[in-house]
Amino acid sequence: MQFFRRFVLLRTRPGPRPALAGARRVLSPRGALTLHEVDGAIVFALRAALAMGLVAVPITLAGHPGLAVHAMLGSFTTTFGRNLPYARRARVLAVVAVAMTALVGCGAALAVWARPGAGGAGVAVVIAATALVAGGAKFVCDAARLSGLGAVLLLFSFAVAANNETTRADVLPYTAFAAVAAVGATLAWLLGVSGRLVHPDRPERLAVATALRKLAELLDASGDVPQGTRHRTTVAVLHAYQCLGVAPPADTARTDPGRDAVFVRLTDLSWTLLIGSARHSPADPAATALLLRRQARLLTDRRLRDPLLLTELSSQGGGTVRRPATTTAVQDGPAARRATELLRGRIGGREHIAVLAVPALRMALGTGVAGGVAALLHLERGYWAAITAAAVLHSVNLRTTAQRAAQRTLGTVVGLLLAFAALAAHLAPVALALLIVVLEFLLEYVVARNYALGVVFLTPMALLLSDLAAPAPPGELVLDRVLGSVVGIAVALLCALLVVHDRAAVRVERALAACLAAVERTERALTGLDEPPPAFVQVQLALAVVELREADDAAAGELWPAGIDPPLLAATEERAYLLLARFHGGGN
């Protein structure tokens, strides 16, 4: 069987496409301006602004704007863990807080030792260190599935600290930079988990609401549903189960009554409708989708302390979620625990190290080259070119890199206009700090909707941070930003084109082989010919089909995509979803 699979993969690999056609396909900025729906954005943005302002503004009032800047760098910790349950968010933010503080401290120490402002070898040392931090941060954030600005903010904190004008006499004062960064990061951690005191189930509510909305989109596309739509719905439903700490489908009869039981019941209903739609849609898909959206609005309404379950929505699943007796019997057994542990691990499977290493290599190389070009051009703030390159390369593949480049260009143009107006006003340091806090609020509010909108506010915030630390003429700051952006974007695109991600195709082959194996295992389990029991098998199959779609989408965005026949992938996905439907009495 393994030989047959390999033979199919080799036989279905098409010949290489012309480079020009492949470049046109992946370098198109199509989709760069798409807006995404985000729940809880206002609360998240307010928390980020408070984390920055509560420390930085008092320090600025005390007459130490340079220290305030580094406190703001530490406060970027709150950006991480947007969609995580509070228990996991506390752990993630703690690690990020330590990393952010360490990067600010190491950057300040490197600035004192290398003195990049004096030129010479010190500049090369700082550029090389910045590139290493960029690659390492990208690799770790990808491995931990930390979305958002992620590695770019870690790099930004290090680069700002490492490019300060210092002398060896500044060693003691610069230790304060790490201290105030630690204070900012600690406050960000406290604010990040403080919501548990007010709305302890807020992350779970948002996760379930997202799953319901994605399912409504799936039902709206009744008929020939695009695989991408079904994939996004599956990921959302699995993420809801992951937040609730149970495996699909949970046994609501065994779940303690209360708000968690409502969330589990809704997620079970989403799971049933999701996999049931592989065979047939509900009798009235439009009406069901409307009910799903109404329920999602109820979950996201902060005025409702207790979750409400629409009785009409409950009837869509027959009042209860249907499952075979064999599934219910093992909900509390070892197989169910294995399924939950698998779900808590990673949606999408464990990727090979080489798959994560290539994007990290691209980011490290792009950051280093951009910084080197900026140094050769004698740009005053050359690290802006390095950060721009890193931001563009903080992507999944070449296609998303091109989209990031378009978003960065458009956002920077508008952001520079805002920055020039603010700098030309020659605001006092305290007013400048308050304006930066406002920009941080706006950045966190819009960046999840579209990265270009985020850059509109990120650009002036970066310039104002620089001006707060070391005042300079507005024209000089804007010109440096323009030149740095041009260099960074050009270098990033070039590196993404030259560093071929050949492991992306290998990932698709492995994902297809794993999905085929999961399909066979599921068929044996359903016919009673093999173990483990269905409670574990169906989770394994769902994760395998999710990984297959993610791997194929990632490879399709490279210059040379995986050469696997698309009908084979589509047929494998369809068979997987049909098998999942059989767990709920869908027939043969």
LOTI-219736 format. One record per residue (C-alpha): residue number from 1; residue in three letters; x, y, z. Coordinates in steps of 0.5 Angstrom, whole numbers. Layout:
# LOTI-219736
REC pos code    xx    yy    zz
REC NUM  ALA     X     Y     Z
...
This chain:
# LOTI-219736
REC pos code    xx    yy    zz
REC   1  MET     0     0     0
REC   2  GLN     6     5     2
REC   3  PHE     9     3    -5
REC   4  PHE     2     5    -9
REC   5  ARG     1    11    -5
REC   6  ARG     8    13    -7
REC   7  PHE     7    11   -14
REC   8  VAL     1    15   -15
REC   9  LEU     5    21   -12
REC  10  LEU    10    21   -17
REC  11  ARG     6    19   -23
REC  12  THR     1    25   -22
REC  13  ARG     7    30   -21
REC  14  PRO     6    35   -27
REC  15  GLY    12    38   -30
REC  16  PRO    15    44   -28
REC  17  ARG    11    51   -30
REC  18  PRO    14    56   -33
REC  19  ALA    17    61   -28
REC  20  LEU    14    67   -31
REC  21  ALA     7    64   -30
REC  22  GLY     9    62   -23
REC  23  ALA    11    69   -21
REC  24  ARG     5    72   -24
REC  25  ARG     1    67   -20
REC  26  VAL     4    68   -13
REC  27  LEU     6    75   -13
REC  28  SER    -1    78   -15
REC  29  PRO    -3    82    -9
REC  30  ARG   -11    79   -10
REC  31  GLY   -14    79    -3
REC  32  ALA    -9    84     1
REC  33  LEU   -15    88     2
REC  34  THR   -20    83     5
REC  35  LEU   -23    85    12
REC  36  HIS   -24    80    17
REC  37  GLU   -29    79    22
REC  38  VAL   -26    79    29
REC  39  ASP   -30    79    36
REC  40  GLY   -27    82    42
REC  41  ALA   -23    87    39
REC  42  ILE   -25    93    43
REC  43  VAL   -23    90    49
REC  44  PHE   -17    87    47
REC  45  ALA   -15    94    44
REC  46  LEU   -17    97    51
REC  47  ARG   -12    92    54
REC  48  ALA    -6    94    50
REC  49  ALA    -7   101    51
REC  50  LEU    -8   101    58
REC  51  ALA    -2    96    59
REC  52  MET     2   101    55
REC  53  GLY     0   108    58
REC  54  LEU     0   106    65
REC  55  VAL     7   105    66
REC  56  ALA    10   110    60
REC  57  VAL     6   116    61
REC  58  PRO     8   116    69
REC  59  ILE    15   115    67
REC  60  THR    15   121    61
REC  61  LEU    11   125    67
REC  62  ALA    17   124    71
REC  63  GLY    22   127    65
REC  64  HIS    25   120    63
REC  65  PRO    22   119    56
REC  66  GLY    27   114    54
REC  67  LEU    26   110    59
REC  68  ALA    18   110    57
REC  69  VAL    20   108    50
REC  70  HIS    23   101    53
REC  71  ALA    17   101    58
REC  72  MET    12   101    52
REC  73  LEU    17    95    48
REC  74  GLY    15    91    54
REC  75  SER     8    92    54
REC  76  PHE     8    89    47
REC  77  THR     7    83    51
REC  78  THR    -1    84    51
REC  79  THR    -1    83    44
REC  80  PHE     0    75    44
REC  81  GLY    -5    70    46
REC  82  ARG   -11    74    43
REC  83  ASN   -16    68    43
REC  84  LEU   -13    63    48
REC  85  PRO   -17    61    54
REC  86  TYR   -14    64    60
REC  87  ALA   -10    59    63
REC  88  ARG    -6    58    57
REC  89  ARG    -6    65    56
REC  90  ALA    -3    66    63
REC  91  ARG     3    61    61
REC  92  VAL     4    64    54
REC  93  LEU     4    71    56
REC  94  ALA     9    69    62
REC  95  VAL    14    66    57
REC  96  VAL    13    72    52
REC  97  ALA    14    77    58
REC  98  VAL    21    74    60
REC  99  ALA    23    74    52
REC 100  MET    21    81    51
REC 101  THR    25    83    57
REC 102  ALA    31    79    56
REC 103  LEU    31    82    48
REC 104  VAL    31    89    51
REC 105  GLY    36    88    56
REC 106  CYS    40    84    51
REC 107  GLY    39    89    46
REC 108  ALA    41    95    50
REC 109  ALA    47    91    53
REC 110  LEU    49    90    45
REC 111  ALA    49    97    44
REC 112  VAL    53    99    50
REC 113  TRP    58    94    47
REC 114  ALA    58    94    40
REC 115  ARG    57   102    39
REC 116  PRO    53   101    32
REC 117  GLY    53   109    32
REC 118  ALA    60   109    32
REC 119  GLY    60   105    25
REC 120  GLY    65   100    24
REC 121  ALA    65    93    26
REC 122  GLY    59    95    31
REC 123  VAL    54    96    26
REC 124  ALA    56    89    23
REC 125  VAL    55    86    29
REC 126  VAL    48    89    31
REC 127  ILE    46    87    24
REC 128  ALA    48    80    25
REC 129  ALA    45    79    31
REC 130  THR    38    83    29
REC 131  ALA    38    77    23
REC 132  LEU    39    72    28
REC 133  VAL    33    74    33
REC 134  ALA    29    75    27
REC 135  GLY    30    68    25
REC 136  GLY    29    65    32
REC 137  ALA    23    69    33
REC 138  LYS    20    67    27
REC 139  PHE    21    60    28
REC 140  VAL    19    59    35
REC 141  CYS    12    63    34
REC 142  ASP    11    59    28
REC 143  ALA    12    53    32
REC 144  ALA     7    55    38
REC 145  ARG     2    58    33
REC 146  LEU     2    65    36
REC 147  SER    -1    69    30
REC 148  GLY    -1    76    30
REC 149  LEU     5    81    29
REC 150  GLY     8    76    33
REC 151  ALA    16    75    32
REC 152  VAL    16    82    29
REC 153  LEU    14    85    36
REC 154  LEU    20    81    39
REC 155  LEU    25    83    34
REC 156  PHE    22    91    34
REC 157  SER    24    91    42
REC 158  PHE    31    88    41
REC 159  ALA    32    92    35
REC 160  VAL    30    99    38
REC 161  ALA    34    97    44
REC 162  ALA    40    95    40
REC 163  ASN    41   101    36
REC 164  ASN    41   106    41
REC 165  GLU    47   111    42
REC 166  THR    51   109    48
REC 167  THR    58   109    51
REC 168  ARG    61   105    56
REC 169  ALA    59   110    61
REC 170  ASP    52   108    60
REC 171  VAL    52   101    62
REC 172  LEU    49   103    69
REC 173  PRO    43   107    66
REC 174  TYR    42   102    61
REC 175  THR    40    97    66
REC 176  ALA    34   101    67
REC 177  PHE    32    99    60
REC 178  ALA    31    92    62
REC 179  ALA    28    94    68
REC 180  VAL    22    98    66
REC 181  ALA    21    93    60
REC 182  ALA    20    88    65
REC 183  VAL    15    93    69
REC 184  GLY    11    94    62
REC 185  ALA    11    86    61
REC 186  THR     9    85    68
REC 187  LEU     3    90    67
REC 188  ALA     1    87    60
REC 189  TRP     1    80    63
REC 190  LEU    -4    82    69
REC 191  LEU    -8    86    64
REC 192  GLY    -8    80    60
REC 193  VAL   -11    75    65
REC 194  SER   -15    80    69
REC 195  GLY   -21    79    64
REC 196  ARG   -22    72    68
REC 197  LEU   -25    76    74
REC 198  VAL   -30    79    70
REC 199  HIS   -32    74    64
REC 200  PRO   -28    68    66
REC 201  ASP   -31    64    60
REC 202  ARG   -30    70    55
REC 203  PRO   -25    66    50
REC 204  GLU   -30    60    50
REC 205  ARG   -35    64    48
REC 206  LEU   -32    68    43
REC 207  ALA   -29    61    40
REC 208  VAL   -36    58    40
REC 209  ALA   -39    64    37
REC 210  THR   -33    64    31
REC 211  ALA   -35    57    30
REC 212  LEU   -42    58    29
REC 213  ARG   -41    64    24
REC 214  LYS   -36    60    20
REC 215  LEU   -42    54    20
REC 216  ALA   -47    59    18
REC 217  GLU   -42    61    12
REC 218  LEU   -42    54    10
REC 219  LEU   -49    53    10
REC 220  ASP   -50    59     6
REC 221  ALA   -45    56     0
REC 222  SER   -50    50     0
REC 223  GLY   -49    46    -6
REC 224  ASP   -42    45    -9
REC 225  VAL   -38    48    -2
REC 226  PRO   -31    50    -4
REC 227  GLN   -26    46     0
REC 228  GLY   -23    52     3
REC 229  THR   -30    54     6
REC 230  ARG   -31    47     9
REC 231  HIS   -23    47    12
REC 232  ARG   -24    54    15
REC 233  THR   -31    52    19
REC 234  THR   -27    45    21
REC 235  VAL   -21    49    24
REC 236  ALA   -26    54    28
REC 237  VAL   -30    48    31
REC 238  LEU   -24    44    33
REC 239  HIS   -21    51    36
REC 240  ALA   -28    51    40
REC 241  TYR   -27    44    42
REC 242  GLN   -20    46    44
REC 243  CYS   -22    52    48
REC 244  LEU   -27    48    52
REC 245  GLY   -22    42    53
REC 246  VAL   -26    37    50
REC 247  ALA   -26    32    44
REC 248  PRO   -31    32    39
REC 249  PRO   -37    30    40
REC 250  ALA   -37    31    47
REC 251  ASP   -42    27    51
REC 252  THR   -47    33    54
REC 253  ALA   -51    28    58
REC 254  ARG   -45    27    62
REC 255  THR   -43    34    62
REC 256  ASP   -44    38    69
REC 257  PRO   -50    43    68
REC 258  GLY   -48    50    67
REC 259  ARG   -45    55    62
REC 260  ASP   -40    50    60
REC 261  ALA   -45    45    58
REC 262  VAL   -49    50    54
REC 263  PHE   -42    52    50
REC 264  VAL   -41    44    49
REC 265  ARG   -48    43    47
REC 266  LEU   -47    49    42
REC 267  THR   -40    46    39
REC 268  ASP   -43    39    39
REC 269  LEU   -49    42    34
REC 270  SER   -44    45    30
REC 271  TRP   -40    39    29
REC 272  THR   -46    35    27
REC 273  LEU   -48    40    22
REC 274  LEU   -41    41    19
REC 275  ILE   -40    33    18
REC 276  GLY   -47    32    16
REC 277  SER   -47    37    11
REC 278  ALA   -42    33     7
REC 279  ARG   -48    28     5
REC 280  HIS   -54    33     5
REC 281  SER   -55    40     8
REC 282  PRO   -61    42    13
REC 283  ALA   -68    42    10
REC 284  ASP   -67    50    10
REC 285  PRO   -60    52    10
REC 286  ALA   -62    59    10
REC 287  ALA   -66    59    16
REC 288  THR   -61    55    20
REC 289  ALA   -55    60    18
REC 290  LEU   -59    66    21
REC 291  LEU   -61    62    27
REC 292  LEU   -53    60    28
REC 293  ARG   -51    68    27
REC 294  ARG   -57    70    32
REC 295  GLN   -54    65    37
REC 296  ALA   -47    68    36
REC 297  ARG   -49    75    37
REC 298  LEU   -52    72    44
REC 299  LEU   -45    69    46
REC 300  THR   -41    76    44
REC 301  ASP   -46    80    48
REC 302  ARG   -42    82    54
REC 303  ARG   -48    85    57
REC 304  LEU   -51    77    58
REC 305  ARG   -47    74    64
REC 306  ASP   -50    67    62
REC 307  PRO   -50    64    56
REC 308  LEU   -57    63    52
REC 309  LEU   -59    57    48
REC 310  LEU   -64    59    42
REC 311  THR   -69    53    43
REC 312  GLU   -70    54    35
REC 313  LEU   -63    52    34
REC 314  SER   -63    46    39
REC 315  SER   -68    43    34
REC 316  GLN   -64    44    28
REC 317  GLY   -60    38    31
REC 318  GLY   -66    34    33
REC 319  GLY   -66    37    40
REC 320  THR   -59    33    42
REC 321  VAL   -53    31    38
REC 322  ARG   -54    24    35
REC 323  ARG   -48    19    36
REC 324  PRO   -47    12    36
REC 325  ALA   -47     8    42
REC 326  THR   -40     6    41
REC 327  THR   -38    13    42
REC 328  THR   -42    15    48
REC 329  ALA   -39     9    51
REC 330  VAL   -32    11    51
REC 331  GLN   -33    19    53
REC 332  ASP   -29    18    60
REC 333  GLY   -24    12    57
REC 334  PRO   -17    12    55
REC 335  ALA   -19    13    48
REC 336  ALA   -23    20    50
REC 337  ARG   -17    22    54
REC 338  ARG   -12    21    48
REC 339  ALA   -17    25    43
REC 340  THR   -17    31    48
REC 341  GLU    -9    31    48
REC 342  LEU    -9    30    41
REC 343  LEU   -13    36    40
REC 344  ARG   -10    40    45
REC 345  GLY    -3    39    42
REC 346  ARG    -4    42    35
REC 347  ILE    -9    43    30
REC 348  GLY    -6    41    23
REC 349  GLY    -1    36    26
REC 350  ARG     6    36    27
REC 351  GLU    10    39    22
REC 352  HIS    17    37    20
REC 353  ILE    23    42    23
REC 354  ALA    25    43    16
REC 355  VAL    18    46    14
REC 356  LEU    19    51    19
REC 357  ALA    26    53    18
REC 358  VAL    25    55    11
REC 359  PRO    21    61    13
REC 360  ALA    25    63    19
REC 361  LEU    31    63    14
REC 362  ARG    28    67     9
REC 363  MET    26    72    15
REC 364  ALA    33    72    18
REC 365  LEU    36    73    11
REC 366  GLY    32    78     9
REC 367  THR    33    82    15
REC 368  GLY    40    81    15
REC 369  VAL    41    84     8
REC 370  ALA    36    89     9
REC 371  GLY    40    92    15
REC 372  GLY    46    91    11
REC 373  VAL    44    95     5
REC 374  ALA    41   100     9
REC 375  ALA    48   101    12
REC 376  LEU    51   101     6
REC 377  LEU    47   107     4
REC 378  HIS    48   110    11
REC 379  LEU    41   111    13
REC 380  GLU    41   114    20
REC 381  ARG    36   109    22
REC 382  GLY    38   103    18
REC 383  TYR    34    98    23
REC 384  TRP    27   100    20
REC 385  ALA    29    97    13
REC 386  ALA    31    91    17
REC 387  ILE    24    91    21
REC 388  THR    20    92    15
REC 389  ALA    23    86    11
REC 390  ALA    22    82    17
REC 391  ALA    15    84    17
REC 392  VAL    14    83    10
REC 393  LEU    17    76    11
REC 394  HIS    13    74    17
REC 395  SER     8    70    12
REC 396  VAL     6    63    10
REC 397  ASN     9    63     3
REC 398  LEU    11    67    -3
REC 399  ARG     4    69    -4
REC 400  THR     2    72     3
REC 401  THR     9    75     2
REC 402  ALA     7    79    -4
REC 403  GLN     0    81     0
REC 404  ARG     4    83     6
REC 405  ALA     8    87     1
REC 406  ALA     2    91    -2
REC 407  GLN    -1    92     5
REC 408  ARG     6    95     8
REC 409  THR     6    99     2
REC 410  LEU    -1   102     2
REC 411  GLY    -1   103    10
REC 412  THR     6   106    10
REC 413  VAL     4   111     5
REC 414  VAL    -2   113     9
REC 415  GLY     1   112    16
REC 416  LEU     7   117    14
REC 417  LEU     2   123    13
REC 418  LEU    -1   122    20
REC 419  ALA     6   121    22
REC 420  PHE     8   128    19
REC 421  ALA     2   132    21
REC 422  ALA     4   129    29
REC 423  LEU    11   131    28
REC 424  ALA    10   137    25
REC 425  ALA     6   139    31
REC 426  HIS    12   139    36
REC 427  LEU     8   136    41
REC 428  ALA    11   136    48
REC 429  PRO    14   129    51
REC 430  VAL     7   127    55
REC 431  ALA     3   129    49
REC 432  LEU     7   125    45
REC 433  ALA     7   119    50
REC 434  LEU    -1   119    50
REC 435  LEU    -2   120    42
REC 436  ILE     3   113    42
REC 437  VAL    -2   110    47
REC 438  VAL    -8   112    42
REC 439  LEU    -5   109    36
REC 440  GLU    -3   103    40
REC 441  PHE   -11   102    41
REC 442  LEU   -13   103    34
REC 443  LEU    -7    99    32
REC 444  GLU   -10    93    36
REC 445  TYR   -17    94    34
REC 446  VAL   -16    94    26
REC 447  VAL   -10    90    25
REC 448  ALA   -13    83    26
REC 449  ARG   -18    85    21
REC 450  ASN   -13    87    16
REC 451  TYR    -6    88    16
REC 452  ALA    -6    94    12
REC 453  LEU   -10    98    17
REC 454  GLY    -6    96    22
REC 455  VAL     0    99    18
REC 456  VAL    -3   106    18
REC 457  PHE    -3   106    25
REC 458  LEU     4   102    26
REC 459  THR     8   107    22
REC 460  PRO     6   113    26
REC 461  MET     7   110    32
REC 462  ALA    14   107    30
REC 463  LEU    16   114    28
REC 464  LEU    13   117    35
REC 465  LEU    17   112    39
REC 466  SER    23   114    36
REC 467  ASP    22   122    36
REC 468  LEU    20   121    44
REC 469  ALA    27   117    45
REC 470  ALA    31   122    41
REC 471  PRO    28   128    38
REC 472  ALA    30   129    31
REC 473  PRO    27   134    25
REC 474  PRO    20   131    22
REC 475  GLY    23   131    15
REC 476  GLU    29   127    17
REC 477  LEU    25   122    20
REC 478  VAL    20   121    15
REC 479  LEU    25   121    10
REC 480  ASP    29   115    13
REC 481  ARG    22   111    14
REC 482  VAL    21   112     7
REC 483  LEU    28   109     5
REC 484  GLY    28   104    10
REC 485  SER    21   101     7
REC 486  VAL    23   101     0
REC 487  VAL    29    98     2
REC 488  GLY    26    93     6
REC 489  ILE    20    91     2
REC 490  ALA    25    90    -4
REC 491  VAL    29    86    -1
REC 492  ALA    24    82     3
REC 493  LEU    21    80    -4
REC 494  LEU    27    78    -7
REC 495  CYS    29    73    -1
REC 496  ALA    22    70    -2
REC 497  LEU    23    69    -9
REC 498  LEU    31    66    -9
REC 499  VAL    30    62    -2
REC 500  VAL    26    56    -5
REC 501  HIS    21    53     0
REC 502  ASP    22    46    -3
REC 503  ARG    20    43     4
REC 504  ALA    13    45     2
REC 505  ALA    12    40    -3
REC 506  VAL    14    35     2
REC 507  ARG     9    37     7
REC 508  VAL     4    36     2
REC 509  GLU     6    29     0
REC 510  ARG     7    27     8
REC 511  ALA     0    30     9
REC 512  LEU    -3    26     4
REC 513  ALA     0    20     6
REC 514  ALA    -2    21    13
REC 515  CYS    -9    23    11
REC 516  LEU   -10    16     7
REC 517  ALA    -7    12    13
REC 518  ALA   -13    16    17
REC 519  VAL   -18    14    12
REC 520  GLU   -16     7    12
REC 521  ARG   -16     7    20
REC 522  THR   -23    10    20
REC 523  GLU   -26     5    16
REC 524  ARG   -23    -1    20
REC 525  ALA   -26     2    26
REC 526  LEU   -32     3    23
REC 527  THR   -33    -4    21
REC 528  GLY   -30    -7    27
REC 529  LEU   -24   -10    24
REC 530  ASP   -19    -6    28
REC 531  GLU   -18    -1    34
REC 532  PRO   -17     4    37
REC 533  PRO   -25     6    38
REC 534  PRO   -28    12    34
REC 535  ALA   -27    17    40
REC 536  PHE   -20    17    38
REC 537  VAL   -20    16    31
REC 538  GLN   -25    21    29
REC 539  VAL   -21    26    32
REC 540  GLN   -15    24    28
REC 541  LEU   -18    24    22
REC 542  ALA   -21    31    23
REC 543  LEU   -14    33    24
REC 544  ALA   -11    30    18
REC 545  VAL   -16    33    13
REC 546  VAL   -14    40    16
REC 547  GLU    -7    39    16
REC 548  LEU    -8    36     9
REC 549  ARG   -12    43     7
REC 550  GLU    -7    47    10
REC 551  ALA    -1    44     7
REC 552  ASP    -4    44     0
REC 553  ASP    -6    52     1
REC 554  ALA     1    53     4
REC 555  ALA     5    50    -2
REC 556  ALA     0    53    -7
REC 557  GLY     3    60    -5
REC 558  GLU    10    58    -7
REC 559  LEU    13    59   -14
REC 560  TRP    14    52   -15
REC 561  PRO     7    48   -12
REC 562  ALA     7    41   -10
REC 563  GLY     6    37   -16
REC 564  ILE     0    33   -13
REC 565  ASP    -6    32   -18
REC 566  PRO   -11    36   -15
REC 567  PRO   -17    31   -16
REC 568  LEU   -13    26   -12
REC 569  LEU   -13    31    -6
REC 570  ALA   -20    33    -7
REC 571  ALA   -22    26    -7
REC 572  THR   -19    25    -1
REC 573  GLU   -22    30     3
REC 574  GLU   -29    29     1
REC 575  ARG   -28    21     3
REC 576  ALA   -25    24    10
REC 577  TYR   -31    28    11
REC 578  LEU   -36    23     9
REC 579  LEU   -33    18    14
REC 580  LEU   -34    23    19
REC 581  ALA   -41    23    17
REC 582  ARG   -42    16    18
REC 583  PHE   -40    17    26
REC 584  HIS   -47    20    26
REC 585  GLY   -51    15    23
REC 586  GLY   -50    17    16
REC 587  GLY   -50    11    13
REC 588  ASN   -45     7     8
